Every structure is written in C-alpha cells, then in structure tokens.
Amino acid sequence: MDCLFCKIIKGEIPSKKVYEDDMVYAFYDISPAAPVHVLIIPKVHIPSANALSAENADVVSHIFVVAAKIAADLGIAEKGYRIVNNCGEDGGQTVGHLHFHLLGGRSLQWPPG
C-alpha cells in the first residue's frame, strides 16, 4: 500500500510524534494552520469517514479521548480548540487515510472556508 500516513506509522517517513498508543498515532502537521496543529490517525488503514463501520468505529471515540489529552498536554484545552475531519475531495481530504486535525493556540474563525 502506498499510503503516506501508513508509512509515517511504520517509521518509513519521519514525523514529530506527539502521542502514540496501540490504536492511534499523533504528530505535528508539516504545514500548520494554527500555532498547535496535530494530526491524529488510526494505526489501522481506514480510507475516510465513509469507510467507518460498526467493526472499526471504536477508533473514532478513542481519537476524541486522545485529542482531549493532547489538548490538555499542549496547554490549549482551557481556551479551546477545534477537531476537524475532512472527507472526500470536496471536503478537503488530501490523504486517503482517516485523520483528524487538532487545531488551537489562537482564536479560530467560523465558517472555516
């Protein structure tokens, strides 16, 4: 499989790790859109939110628990942060592996664009 995020998980492509456990890997985005911009990805390859099912959806709740921990660890939990998932081309998904952006460290505007 030629998946960028699978290669990052395997250590074939370097990343600046923020968090890792048996289900997920989190690392700093190489092109941050906020002072804190962390990507949280499942270790199992799931192409997008469209591929979630009863069999693999538990990873999403785990990602949200991990996001809260990372936000607290990085000092953005109290003032607030955003968790974003882009799904499909029109949704802005650029890597075909389910992932969530944790953004914070500044006031975030709505709508995002």
Biopython code that builds the backbone (N, CA, C, O; Angstrom):
import numpy as np
from Bio.PDB.StructureBuilder import StructureBuilder

atoms = [
    (1, "MET", "N", (0.855, -1.183, 0.000)),
    (1, "MET", "CA", (0.000, 0.000, 0.000)),
    (1, "MET", "C", (0.897, 1.242, 0.000)),
    (1, "MET", "O", (1.901, 1.299, 0.711)),
    (2, "ASP", "N", (0.525, 2.207, -0.789)),
    (2, "ASP", "CA", (1.320, 3.420, -0.931)),
    (2, "ASP", "C", (0.646, 4.579, -0.203)),
    (2, "ASP", "O", (0.364, 5.618, -0.800)),
    (3, "CYS", "N", (0.391, 4.393, 1.092)),
    (3, "CYS", "CA", (-0.296, 5.409, 1.882)),
    (3, "CYS", "C", (0.714, 6.198, 2.712)),
    (3, "CYS", "O", (1.481, 5.623, 3.484)),
    (4, "LEU", "N", (0.706, 7.508, 2.547)),
    (4, "LEU", "CA", (1.621, 8.389, 3.273)),
    (4, "LEU", "C", (1.537, 8.165, 4.780)),
    (4, "LEU", "O", (2.566, 8.021, 5.440)),
    (5, "PHE", "N", (0.315, 8.135, 5.337)),
    (5, "PHE", "CA", (0.180, 8.004, 6.787)),
    (5, "PHE", "C", (0.571, 6.616, 7.276)),
    (5, "PHE", "O", (1.101, 6.488, 8.380)),
    (6, "CYS", "N", (0.323, 5.571, 6.486)),
    (6, "CYS", "CA", (0.783, 4.228, 6.869)),
    (6, "CYS", "C", (2.311, 4.196, 6.930)),
    (6, "CYS", "O", (2.889, 3.548, 7.802)),
    (7, "LYS", "N", (2.953, 4.891, 6.010)),
    (7, "LYS", "CA", (4.421, 4.963, 6.007)),
    (7, "LYS", "C", (4.931, 5.732, 7.227)),
    (7, "LYS", "O", (5.964, 5.373, 7.792)),
    (8, "ILE", "N", (4.225, 6.778, 7.635)),
    (8, "ILE", "CA", (4.602, 7.532, 8.837)),
    (8, "ILE", "C", (4.468, 6.635, 10.065)),
    (8, "ILE", "O", (5.358, 6.613, 10.916)),
    (9, "ILE", "N", (3.364, 5.895, 10.165)),
    (9, "ILE", "CA", (3.160, 4.990, 11.298)),
    (9, "ILE", "C", (4.279, 3.960, 11.377)),
    (9, "ILE", "O", (4.754, 3.640, 12.467)),
    (10, "LYS", "N", (4.707, 3.435, 10.216)),
    (10, "LYS", "CA", (5.766, 2.417, 10.169)),
    (10, "LYS", "C", (7.158, 3.005, 10.403)),
    (10, "LYS", "O", (8.126, 2.260, 10.555)),
    (11, "GLY", "N", (7.267, 4.340, 10.432)),
    (11, "GLY", "CA", (8.559, 4.980, 10.615)),
    (11, "GLY", "C", (9.355, 5.125, 9.335)),
    (11, "GLY", "O", (10.530, 5.489, 9.375)),
    (12, "GLU", "N", (8.734, 4.845, 8.196)),
    (12, "GLU", "CA", (9.416, 4.962, 6.903)),
    (12, "GLU", "C", (9.558, 6.421, 6.478)),
    (12, "GLU", "O", (10.456, 6.765, 5.710)),
    (13, "ILE", "N", (8.675, 7.271, 6.980)),
    (13, "ILE", "CA", (8.732, 8.712, 6.736)),
    (13, "ILE", "C", (8.792, 9.378, 8.108)),
    (13, "ILE", "O", (7.967, 9.073, 8.970)),
    (14, "PRO", "N", (9.751, 10.282, 8.330)),
    (14, "PRO", "CA", (9.874, 10.894, 9.656)),
    (14, "PRO", "C", (8.702, 11.811, 9.994)),
    (14, "PRO", "O", (8.088, 12.413, 9.113)),
    (15, "SER", "N", (8.409, 11.901, 11.276)),
    (15, "SER", "CA", (7.380, 12.804, 11.779)),
    (15, "SER", "C", (7.771, 13.214, 13.194)),
    (15, "SER", "O", (8.597, 12.568, 13.839)),
    (16, "LYS", "N", (7.169, 14.285, 13.656)),
    (16, "LYS", "CA", (7.411, 14.755, 15.021)),
    (16, "LYS", "C", (6.255, 14.258, 15.892)),
    (16, "LYS", "O", (5.202, 14.889, 15.979)),
    (17, "LYS", "N", (6.485, 13.116, 16.528)),
    (17, "LYS", "CA", (5.439, 12.444, 17.293)),
    (17, "LYS", "C", (5.019, 13.251, 18.505)),
    (17, "LYS", "O", (5.843, 13.827, 19.216)),
    (18, "VAL", "N", (3.696, 13.275, 18.721)),
    (18, "VAL", "CA", (3.092, 13.918, 19.885)),
    (18, "VAL", "C", (2.568, 12.863, 20.844)),
    (18, "VAL", "O", (2.657, 13.019, 22.061)),
    (19, "TYR", "N", (2.012, 11.771, 20.281)),
    (19, "TYR", "CA", (1.372, 10.737, 21.097)),
    (19, "TYR", "C", (1.286, 9.458, 20.279)),
    (19, "TYR", "O", (1.149, 9.487, 19.056)),
    (20, "GLU", "N", (1.369, 8.326, 20.989)),
    (20, "GLU", "CA", (1.180, 7.039, 20.326)),
    (20, "GLU", "C", (0.696, 6.020, 21.339)),
    (20, "GLU", "O", (1.163, 5.984, 22.477)),
    (21, "ASP", "N", (-0.250, 5.189, 20.909)),
    (21, "ASP", "CA", (-0.658, 4.028, 21.692)),
    (21, "ASP", "C", (-0.947, 2.899, 20.705)),
    (21, "ASP", "O", (-0.574, 2.997, 19.536)),
    (22, "ASP", "N", (-1.598, 1.843, 21.150)),
    (22, "ASP", "CA", (-1.824, 0.702, 20.267)),
    (22, "ASP", "C", (-2.835, 0.977, 19.154)),
    (22, "ASP", "O", (-2.867, 0.240, 18.168)),
    (23, "MET", "N", (-3.658, 2.016, 19.285)),
    (23, "MET", "CA", (-4.696, 2.300, 18.284)),
    (23, "MET", "C", (-4.412, 3.504, 17.386)),
    (23, "MET", "O", (-4.836, 3.531, 16.230)),
    (24, "VAL", "N", (-3.695, 4.498, 17.914)),
    (24, "VAL", "CA", (-3.521, 5.743, 17.164)),
    (24, "VAL", "C", (-2.093, 6.270, 17.236)),
    (24, "VAL", "O", (-1.299, 5.899, 18.101)),
    (25, "TYR", "N", (-1.813, 7.145, 16.295)),
    (25, "TYR", "CA", (-0.537, 7.852, 16.242)),
    (25, "TYR", "C", (-0.862, 9.322, 15.999)),
    (25, "TYR", "O", (-1.701, 9.635, 15.154)),
    (26, "ALA", "N", (-0.216, 10.223, 16.724)),
    (26, "ALA", "CA", (-0.447, 11.657, 16.556)),
    (26, "ALA", "C", (0.887, 12.358, 16.340)),
    (26, "ALA", "O", (1.885, 12.037, 16.984)),
    (27, "PHE", "N", (0.887, 13.314, 15.430)),
    (27, "PHE", "CA", (2.124, 14.030, 15.094)),
    (27, "PHE", "C", (1.790, 15.434, 14.612)),
    (27, "PHE", "O", (0.666, 15.717, 14.197)),
    (28, "TYR", "N", (2.795, 16.310, 14.676)),
    (28, "TYR", "CA", (2.607, 17.683, 14.222)),
    (28, "TYR", "C", (2.475, 17.741, 12.698)),
    (28, "TYR", "O", (3.219, 17.077, 11.977)),
    (29, "ASP", "N", (1.525, 18.538, 12.222)),
    (29, "ASP", "CA", (1.330, 18.755, 10.795)),
    (29, "ASP", "C", (2.541, 19.519, 10.246)),
    (29, "ASP", "O", (3.027, 20.459, 10.875)),
    (30, "ILE", "N", (3.021, 19.107, 9.068)),
    (30, "ILE", "CA", (4.194, 19.773, 8.491)),
    (30, "ILE", "C", (3.855, 21.137, 7.900)),
    (30, "ILE", "O", (4.750, 21.930, 7.608)),
    (31, "SER", "N", (2.569, 21.411, 7.723)),
    (31, "SER", "CA", (2.128, 22.706, 7.205)),
    (31, "SER", "C", (1.018, 23.241, 8.117)),
    (31, "SER", "O", (-0.153, 23.242, 7.737)),
    (32, "PRO", "N", (1.389, 23.696, 9.324)),
    (32, "PRO", "CA", (0.377, 24.041, 10.326)),
    (32, "PRO", "C", (-0.511, 25.221, 9.930)),
    (32, "PRO", "O", (-0.056, 26.209, 9.352)),
    (33, "ALA", "N", (-1.804, 25.076, 10.266)),
    (33, "ALA", "CA", (-2.788, 26.128, 10.022)),
    (33, "ALA", "C", (-3.111, 26.901, 11.295)),
    (33, "ALA", "O", (-3.952, 27.800, 11.282)),
    (34, "ALA", "N", (-2.444, 26.553, 12.393)),
    (34, "ALA", "CA", (-2.630, 27.215, 13.687)),
    (34, "ALA", "C", (-1.352, 26.971, 14.496)),
    (34, "ALA", "O", (-0.560, 26.096, 14.145)),
    (35, "PRO", "N", (-1.142, 27.736, 15.575)),
    (35, "PRO", "CA", (0.063, 27.512, 16.390)),
    (35, "PRO", "C", (0.193, 26.069, 16.878)),
    (35, "PRO", "O", (1.301, 25.539, 16.957)),
    (36, "VAL", "N", (-0.933, 25.431, 17.204)),
    (36, "VAL", "CA", (-0.939, 23.999, 17.501)),
    (36, "VAL", "C", (-1.743, 23.329, 16.395)),
    (36, "VAL", "O", (-2.918, 23.637, 16.200)),
    (37, "HIS", "N", (-1.104, 22.409, 15.671)),
    (37, "HIS", "CA", (-1.784, 21.667, 14.594)),
    (37, "HIS", "C", (-1.228, 20.249, 14.598)),
    (37, "HIS", "O", (-0.136, 19.986, 14.093)),
    (38, "VAL", "N", (-2.006, 19.350, 15.178)),
    (38, "VAL", "CA", (-1.615, 17.953, 15.330)),
    (38, "VAL", "C", (-2.571, 17.091, 14.516)),
    (38, "VAL", "O", (-3.780, 17.320, 14.519)),
    (39, "LEU", "N", (-2.027, 16.110, 13.827)),
    (39, "LEU", "CA", (-2.843, 15.121, 13.130)),
    (39, "LEU", "C", (-2.926, 13.873, 13.988)),
    (39, "LEU", "O", (-1.916, 13.396, 14.504)),
    (40, "ILE", "N", (-4.128, 13.348, 14.139)),
    (40, "ILE", "CA", (-4.347, 12.118, 14.903)),
    (40, "ILE", "C", (-4.915, 11.091, 13.932)),
    (40, "ILE", "O", (-5.962, 11.311, 13.322)),
    (41, "ILE", "N", (-4.212, 9.965, 13.796)),
    (41, "ILE", "CA", (-4.594, 8.964, 12.798)),
    (41, "ILE", "C", (-4.688, 7.582, 13.434)),
    (41, "ILE", "O", (-3.914, 7.248, 14.332)),
    (42, "PRO", "N", (-5.650, 6.775, 12.959)),
    (42, "PRO", "CA", (-5.695, 5.390, 13.429)),
    (42, "PRO", "C", (-4.539, 4.601, 12.825)),
    (42, "PRO", "O", (-4.124, 4.870, 11.698)),
    (43, "LYS", "N", (-4.022, 3.640, 13.562)),
    (43, "LYS", "CA", (-2.948, 2.806, 13.028)),
    (43, "LYS", "C", (-3.446, 1.841, 11.963)),
    (43, "LYS", "O", (-2.693, 1.454, 11.070)),
    (44, "VAL", "N", (-4.703, 1.455, 12.055)),
    (44, "VAL", "CA", (-5.298, 0.621, 11.013)),
    (44, "VAL", "C", (-5.706, 1.538, 9.858)),
    (44, "VAL", "O", (-6.231, 2.630, 10.076)),
    (45, "HIS", "N", (-5.459, 1.083, 8.633)),
    (45, "HIS", "CA", (-5.790, 1.914, 7.476)),
    (45, "HIS", "C", (-7.300, 1.919, 7.256)),
    (45, "HIS", "O", (-7.907, 0.886, 6.976)),
    (46, "ILE", "N", (-7.889, 3.103, 7.389)),
    (46, "ILE", "CA", (-9.293, 3.350, 7.060)),
    (46, "ILE", "C", (-9.258, 4.516, 6.074)),
    (46, "ILE", "O", (-8.788, 5.596, 6.432)),
    (47, "PRO", "N", (-9.740, 4.333, 4.846)),
    (47, "PRO", "CA", (-9.571, 5.365, 3.816)),
    (47, "PRO", "C", (-10.188, 6.723, 4.148)),
    (47, "PRO", "O", (-9.591, 7.757, 3.845)),
    (48, "SER", "N", (-11.365, 6.740, 4.762)),
    (48, "SER", "CA", (-12.030, 8.004, 5.087)),
    (48, "SER", "C", (-13.169, 7.718, 6.048)),
    (48, "SER", "O", (-13.415, 6.567, 6.409)),
    (49, "ALA", "N", (-13.856, 8.759, 6.456)),
    (49, "ALA", "CA", (-15.032, 8.590, 7.320)),
    (49, "ALA", "C", (-16.101, 7.754, 6.629)),
    (49, "ALA", "O", (-16.904, 7.103, 7.297)),
    (50, "ASN", "N", (-16.120, 7.765, 5.310)),
    (50, "ASN", "CA", (-17.087, 6.954, 4.567)),
    (50, "ASN", "C", (-16.862, 5.459, 4.758)),
    (50, "ASN", "O", (-17.772, 4.664, 4.523)),
    (51, "ALA", "N", (-15.672, 5.069, 5.178)),
    (51, "ALA", "CA", (-15.340, 3.653, 5.355)),
    (51, "ALA", "C", (-15.525, 3.185, 6.801)),
    (51, "ALA", "O", (-15.174, 2.054, 7.136)),
    (52, "LEU", "N", (-16.074, 4.049, 7.654)),
    (52, "LEU", "CA", (-16.324, 3.630, 9.037)),
    (52, "LEU", "C", (-17.498, 2.661, 9.082)),
    (52, "LEU", "O", (-18.464, 2.782, 8.327)),
    (53, "SER", "N", (-17.383, 1.697, 9.991)),
    (53, "SER", "CA", (-18.426, 0.688, 10.152)),
    (53, "SER", "C", (-18.529, 0.319, 11.629)),
    (53, "SER", "O", (-17.745, 0.797, 12.449)),
    (54, "ALA", "N", (-19.475, -0.511, 11.955)),
    (54, "ALA", "CA", (-19.617, -0.971, 13.339)),
    (54, "ALA", "C", (-18.351, -1.691, 13.808)),
    (54, "ALA", "O", (-18.039, -1.685, 14.999)),
    (55, "GLU", "N", (-17.633, -2.298, 12.891)),
    (55, "GLU", "CA", (-16.427, -3.055, 13.240)),
    (55, "GLU", "C", (-15.218, -2.168, 13.547)),
    (55, "GLU", "O", (-14.345, -2.581, 14.311)),
    (56, "ASN", "N", (-15.140, -0.968, 12.976)),
    (56, "ASN", "CA", (-13.945, -0.149, 13.175)),
    (56, "ASN", "C", (-14.207, 1.225, 13.797)),
    (56, "ASN", "O", (-13.266, 1.985, 14.023)),
    (57, "ALA", "N", (-15.462, 1.549, 14.073)),
    (57, "ALA", "CA", (-15.814, 2.894, 14.534)),
    (57, "ALA", "C", (-15.309, 3.209, 15.942)),
    (57, "ALA", "O", (-15.251, 4.380, 16.314)),
    (58, "ASP", "N", (-14.941, 2.199, 16.736)),
    (58, "ASP", "CA", (-14.448, 2.475, 18.089)),
    (58, "ASP", "C", (-13.192, 3.335, 18.076)),
    (58, "ASP", "O", (-12.903, 4.015, 19.060)),
    (59, "VAL", "N", (-12.445, 3.317, 16.981)),
    (59, "VAL", "CA", (-11.231, 4.121, 16.904)),
    (59, "VAL", "C", (-11.560, 5.615, 16.944)),
    (59, "VAL", "O", (-10.749, 6.411, 17.417)),
    (60, "VAL", "N", (-12.737, 6.003, 16.454)),
    (60, "VAL", "CA", (-13.098, 7.422, 16.428)),
    (60, "VAL", "C", (-13.318, 7.947, 17.845)),
    (60, "VAL", "O", (-12.837, 9.031, 18.178)),
    (61, "SER", "N", (-14.030, 7.205, 18.679)),
    (61, "SER", "CA", (-14.211, 7.671, 20.054)),
    (61, "SER", "C", (-12.871, 7.727, 20.768)),
    (61, "SER", "O", (-12.628, 8.632, 21.567)),
    (62, "HIS", "N", (-11.999, 6.766, 20.486)),
    (62, "HIS", "CA", (-10.666, 6.784, 21.095)),
    (62, "HIS", "C", (-9.883, 8.016, 20.638)),
    (62, "HIS", "O", (-9.178, 8.632, 21.437)),
    (63, "ILE", "N", (-10.000, 8.373, 19.374)),
    (63, "ILE", "CA", (-9.310, 9.559, 18.853)),
    (63, "ILE", "C", (-9.764, 10.813, 19.597)),
    (63, "ILE", "O", (-8.941, 11.679, 19.892)),
    (64, "PHE", "N", (-11.050, 10.927, 19.904)),
    (64, "PHE", "CA", (-11.545, 12.100, 20.617)),
    (64, "PHE", "C", (-11.029, 12.134, 22.063)),
    (64, "PHE", "O", (-10.751, 13.212, 22.588)),
    (65, "VAL", "N", (-10.901, 10.991, 22.698)),
    (65, "VAL", "CA", (-10.304, 10.927, 24.043)),
    (65, "VAL", "C", (-8.839, 11.357, 23.979)),
    (65, "VAL", "O", (-8.373, 12.129, 24.817)),
    (66, "VAL", "N", (-8.128, 10.855, 22.991)),
    (66, "VAL", "CA", (-6.724, 11.213, 22.801)),
    (66, "VAL", "C", (-6.589, 12.704, 22.481)),
    (66, "VAL", "O", (-5.674, 13.358, 22.981)),
    (67, "ALA", "N", (-7.480, 13.244, 21.664)),
    (67, "ALA", "CA", (-7.422, 14.667, 21.322)),
    (67, "ALA", "C", (-7.548, 15.526, 22.578)),
    (67, "ALA", "O", (-6.820, 16.507, 22.734)),
    (68, "ALA", "N", (-8.459, 15.165, 23.465)),
    (68, "ALA", "CA", (-8.616, 15.924, 24.715)),
    (68, "ALA", "C", (-7.354, 15.856, 25.562)),
    (68, "ALA", "O", (-6.959, 16.851, 26.169)),
    (69, "LYS", "N", (-6.722, 14.692, 25.607)),
    (69, "LYS", "CA", (-5.469, 14.535, 26.368)),
    (69, "LYS", "C", (-4.362, 15.392, 25.757)),
    (69, "LYS", "O", (-3.649, 16.096, 26.473)),
    (70, "ILE", "N", (-4.222, 15.329, 24.444)),
    (70, "ILE", "CA", (-3.192, 16.122, 23.765)),
    (70, "ILE", "C", (-3.443, 17.611, 23.979)),
    (70, "ILE", "O", (-2.509, 18.361, 24.261)),
    (71, "ALA", "N", (-4.701, 18.047, 23.848)),
    (71, "ALA", "CA", (-5.031, 19.460, 24.055)),
    (71, "ALA", "C", (-4.642, 19.907, 25.461)),
    (71, "ALA", "O", (-4.101, 20.999, 25.641)),
    (72, "ALA", "N", (-4.914, 19.076, 26.445)),
    (72, "ALA", "CA", (-4.524, 19.409, 27.828)),
    (72, "ALA", "C", (-3.007, 19.445, 27.957)),
    (72, "ALA", "O", (-2.454, 20.370, 28.553)),
    (73, "ASP", "N", (-2.335, 18.445, 27.403)),
    (73, "ASP", "CA", (-0.869, 18.377, 27.486)),
    (73, "ASP", "C", (-0.195, 19.569, 26.810)),
    (73, "ASP", "O", (0.854, 20.028, 27.262)),
    (74, "LEU", "N", (-0.794, 20.068, 25.730)),
    (74, "LEU", "CA", (-0.207, 21.179, 24.976)),
    (74, "LEU", "C", (-0.713, 22.544, 25.434)),
    (74, "LEU", "O", (-0.342, 23.570, 24.865)),
    (75, "GLY", "N", (-1.563, 22.557, 26.465)),
    (75, "GLY", "CA", (-1.991, 23.811, 27.070)),
    (75, "GLY", "C", (-3.062, 24.576, 26.318)),
    (75, "GLY", "O", (-3.203, 25.783, 26.511)),
    (76, "ILE", "N", (-3.825, 23.899, 25.459)),
    (76, "ILE", "CA", (-4.872, 24.606, 24.707)),
    (76, "ILE", "C", (-6.282, 24.206, 25.136)),
    (76, "ILE", "O", (-7.259, 24.754, 24.627)),
    (77, "ALA", "N", (-6.397, 23.267, 26.059)),
    (77, "ALA", "CA", (-7.722, 22.751, 26.427)),
    (77, "ALA", "C", (-8.606, 23.823, 27.062)),
    (77, "ALA", "O", (-9.794, 23.909, 26.752)),
    (78, "GLU", "N", (-8.046, 24.624, 27.930)),
    (78, "GLU", "CA", (-8.852, 25.595, 28.673)),
    (78, "GLU", "C", (-9.443, 26.673, 27.772)),
    (78, "GLU", "O", (-10.620, 27.010, 27.902)),
    (79, "LYS", "N", (-8.638, 27.218, 26.860)),
    (79, "LYS", "CA", (-9.132, 28.297, 25.977)),
    (79, "LYS", "C", (-9.929, 27.754, 24.800)),
    (79, "LYS", "O", (-10.777, 28.458, 24.250)),
    (80, "GLY", "N", (-9.666, 26.504, 24.404)),
    (80, "GLY", "CA", (-10.441, 25.890, 23.343)),
    (80, "GLY", "C", (-9.617, 25.480, 22.142)),
    (80, "GLY", "O", (-8.510, 25.966, 21.911)),
    (81, "TYR", "N", (-10.201, 24.570, 21.390)),
    (81, "TYR", "CA", (-9.541, 24.010, 20.213)),
    (81, "TYR", "C", (-10.601, 23.464, 19.273)),
    (81, "TYR", "O", (-11.783, 23.416, 19.612)),
    (82, "ARG", "N", (-10.172, 23.058, 18.098)),
    (82, "ARG", "CA", (-11.080, 22.501, 17.096)),
    (82, "ARG", "C", (-10.542, 21.146, 16.657)),
    (82, "ARG", "O", (-9.334, 20.954, 16.517)),
    (83, "ILE", "N", (-11.473, 20.204, 16.442)),
    (83, "ILE", "CA", (-11.139, 18.895, 15.877)),
    (83, "ILE", "C", (-11.853, 18.822, 14.530)),
    (83, "ILE", "O", (-13.070, 18.993, 14.458)),
    (84, "VAL", "N", (-11.094, 18.565, 13.465)),
    (84, "VAL", "CA", (-11.639, 18.594, 12.108)),
    (84, "VAL", "C", (-11.333, 17.280, 11.402)),
    (84, "VAL", "O", (-10.231, 16.741, 11.503)),
    (85, "ASN", "N", (-12.334, 16.779, 10.685)),
    (85, "ASN", "CA", (-12.138, 15.651, 9.779)),
    (85, "ASN", "C", (-12.634, 16.077, 8.406)),
    (85, "ASN", "O", (-13.771, 16.528, 8.262)),
    (86, "ASN", "N", (-11.787, 15.935, 7.407)),
    (86, "ASN", "CA", (-12.168, 16.213, 6.030)),
    (86, "ASN", "C", (-12.443, 14.876, 5.346)),
    (86, "ASN", "O", (-11.659, 13.934, 5.467)),
    (87, "CYS", "N", (-13.559, 14.802, 4.631)),
    (87, "CYS", "CA", (-13.948, 13.548, 3.980)),
    (87, "CYS", "C", (-14.184, 13.779, 2.500)),
    (87, "CYS", "O", (-15.082, 14.528, 2.117)),
    (88, "GLY", "N", (-13.384, 13.141, 1.678)),
    (88, "GLY", "CA", (-13.537, 13.225, 0.231)),
    (88, "GLY", "C", (-12.953, 14.491, -0.364)),
    (88, "GLY", "O", (-12.580, 15.424, 0.348)),
    (89, "GLU", "N", (-12.882, 14.500, -1.671)),
    (89, "GLU", "CA", (-12.258, 15.608, -2.402)),
    (89, "GLU", "C", (-12.907, 16.952, -2.099)),
    (89, "GLU", "O", (-12.208, 17.915, -1.785)),
    (90, "ASP", "N", (-14.226, 17.032, -2.187)),
    (90, "ASP", "CA", (-14.899, 18.300, -1.923)),
    (90, "ASP", "C", (-14.822, 18.700, -0.457)),
    (90, "ASP", "O", (-14.952, 19.879, -0.127)),
    (91, "GLY", "N", (-14.614, 17.734, 0.421)),
    (91, "GLY", "CA", (-14.457, 18.015, 1.848)),
    (91, "GLY", "C", (-13.052, 18.440, 2.217)),
    (91, "GLY", "O", (-12.795, 18.813, 3.362)),
    (92, "GLY", "N", (-12.134, 18.387, 1.254)),
    (92, "GLY", "CA", (-10.765, 18.821, 1.501)),
    (92, "GLY", "C", (-9.815, 17.728, 1.945)),
    (92, "GLY", "O", (-8.704, 18.031, 2.381)),
    (93, "GLN", "N", (-10.214, 16.455, 1.849)),
    (93, "GLN", "CA", (-9.324, 15.363, 2.247)),
    (93, "GLN", "C", (-8.235, 15.192, 1.194)),
    (93, "GLN", "O", (-8.526, 14.975, 0.018)),
    (94, "THR", "N", (-6.968, 15.293, 1.630)),
    (94, "THR", "CA", (-5.851, 15.194, 0.686)),
    (94, "THR", "C", (-5.037, 13.917, 0.856)),
    (94, "THR", "O", (-4.235, 13.580, -0.015)),
    (95, "VAL", "N", (-5.229, 13.199, 1.970)),
    (95, "VAL", "CA", (-4.562, 11.917, 2.193)),
    (95, "VAL", "C", (-5.657, 10.880, 2.435)),
    (95, "VAL", "O", (-6.530, 11.079, 3.280)),
    (96, "GLY", "N", (-5.609, 9.777, 1.695)),
    (96, "GLY", "CA", (-6.637, 8.755, 1.779)),
    (96, "GLY", "C", (-6.478, 7.820, 2.963)),
    (96, "GLY", "O", (-6.421, 6.601, 2.804)),
    (97, "HIS", "N", (-6.407, 8.397, 4.142)),
    (97, "HIS", "CA", (-6.315, 7.659, 5.413)),
    (97, "HIS", "C", (-7.047, 8.521, 6.427)),
    (97, "HIS", "O", (-6.710, 9.691, 6.609)),
    (98, "LEU", "N", (-8.048, 7.951, 7.089)),
    (98, "LEU", "CA", (-8.826, 8.702, 8.074)),
    (98, "LEU", "C", (-7.893, 9.450, 9.023)),
    (98, "LEU", "O", (-6.951, 8.872, 9.565)),
    (99, "HIS", "N", (-8.161, 10.729, 9.217)),
    (99, "HIS", "CA", (-7.346, 11.509, 10.146)),
    (99, "HIS", "C", (-8.140, 12.702, 10.653)),
    (99, "HIS", "O", (-9.073, 13.181, 10.008)),
    (100, "PHE", "N", (-7.744, 13.156, 11.810)),
    (100, "PHE", "CA", (-8.382, 14.293, 12.458)),
    (100, "PHE", "C", (-7.326, 15.345, 12.757)),
    (100, "PHE", "O", (-6.235, 15.029, 13.232)),
    (101, "HIS", "N", (-7.662, 16.596, 12.476)),
    (101, "HIS", "CA", (-6.787, 17.722, 12.764)),
    (101, "HIS", "C", (-7.194, 18.287, 14.130)),
    (101, "HIS", "O", (-8.369, 18.564, 14.368)),
    (102, "LEU", "N", (-6.232, 18.453, 15.005)),
    (102, "LEU", "CA", (-6.430, 19.135, 16.289)),
    (102, "LEU", "C", (-5.777, 20.503, 16.144)),
    (102, "LEU", "O", (-4.558, 20.603, 16.011)),
    (103, "LEU", "N", (-6.589, 21.553, 16.169)),
    (103, "LEU", "CA", (-6.111, 22.914, 15.936)),
    (103, "LEU", "C", (-6.375, 23.787, 17.153)),
    (103, "LEU", "O", (-7.453, 23.718, 17.742)),
    (104, "GLY", "N", (-5.410, 24.601, 17.532)),
    (104, "GLY", "CA", (-5.606, 25.513, 18.647)),
    (104, "GLY", "C", (-4.450, 26.474, 18.784)),
    (104, "GLY", "O", (-3.562, 26.543, 17.933)),
    (105, "GLY", "N", (-4.481, 27.213, 19.871)),
    (105, "GLY", "CA", (-3.422, 28.175, 20.137)),
    (105, "GLY", "C", (-3.724, 29.573, 19.622)),
    (105, "GLY", "O", (-2.904, 30.478, 19.769)),
    (106, "ARG", "N", (-4.887, 29.755, 19.024)),
    (106, "ARG", "CA", (-5.346, 31.066, 18.561)),
    (106, "ARG", "C", (-6.858, 30.998, 18.431)),
    (106, "ARG", "O", (-7.442, 29.916, 18.480)),
    (107, "SER", "N", (-7.495, 32.160, 18.267)),
    (107, "SER", "CA", (-8.930, 32.199, 18.029)),
    (107, "SER", "C", (-9.216, 31.666, 16.637)),
    (107, "SER", "O", (-8.654, 32.154, 15.657)),
    (108, "LEU", "N", (-10.086, 30.667, 16.542)),
    (108, "LEU", "CA", (-10.419, 30.057, 15.258)),
    (108, "LEU", "C", (-11.747, 30.614, 14.756)),
    (108, "LEU", "O", (-12.709, 30.717, 15.517)),
    (109, "GLN", "N", (-11.797, 30.962, 13.512)),
    (109, "GLN", "CA", (-12.981, 31.599, 12.919)),
    (109, "GLN", "C", (-13.957, 30.566, 12.375)),
    (109, "GLN", "O", (-13.587, 29.419, 12.125)),
    (110, "TRP", "N", (-15.214, 30.986, 12.194)),
    (110, "TRP", "CA", (-16.236, 30.139, 11.606)),
    (110, "TRP", "C", (-17.069, 30.972, 10.658)),
    (110, "TRP", "O", (-17.425, 32.089, 11.034)),
    (111, "PRO", "N", (-17.407, 30.533, 9.478)),
    (111, "PRO", "CA", (-17.071, 29.220, 8.922)),
    (111, "PRO", "C", (-15.606, 29.156, 8.499)),
    (111, "PRO", "O", (-14.982, 30.184, 8.236)),
    (112, "PRO", "N", (-15.059, 27.934, 8.435)),
    (112, "PRO", "CA", (-13.637, 27.782, 8.153)),
    (112, "PRO", "C", (-13.250, 28.056, 6.701)),
    (112, "PRO", "O", (-12.088, 28.369, 6.441)),
    (113, "GLY", "N", (-14.177, 27.952, 5.744)),
    (113, "GLY", "CA", (-13.794, 28.276, 4.382)),
    (113, "GLY", "C", (-14.368, 27.375, 3.345)),
    (113, "GLY", "O", (-14.108, 27.559, 2.156)),
]
sb = StructureBuilder()
sb.init_structure("model")
sb.init_model(0)
sb.init_chain("A")
sb.init_seg("    ")
for serial, (resi, resn, name, xyz) in enumerate(atoms, 1):
    if name == "N":
        sb.init_residue(resn, " ", resi, " ")
    sb.init_atom(name, np.array(xyz, "f"), 0.0, 1.0, " ", f" {name:<3s}", serial, name[0])
structure = sb.get_structure()
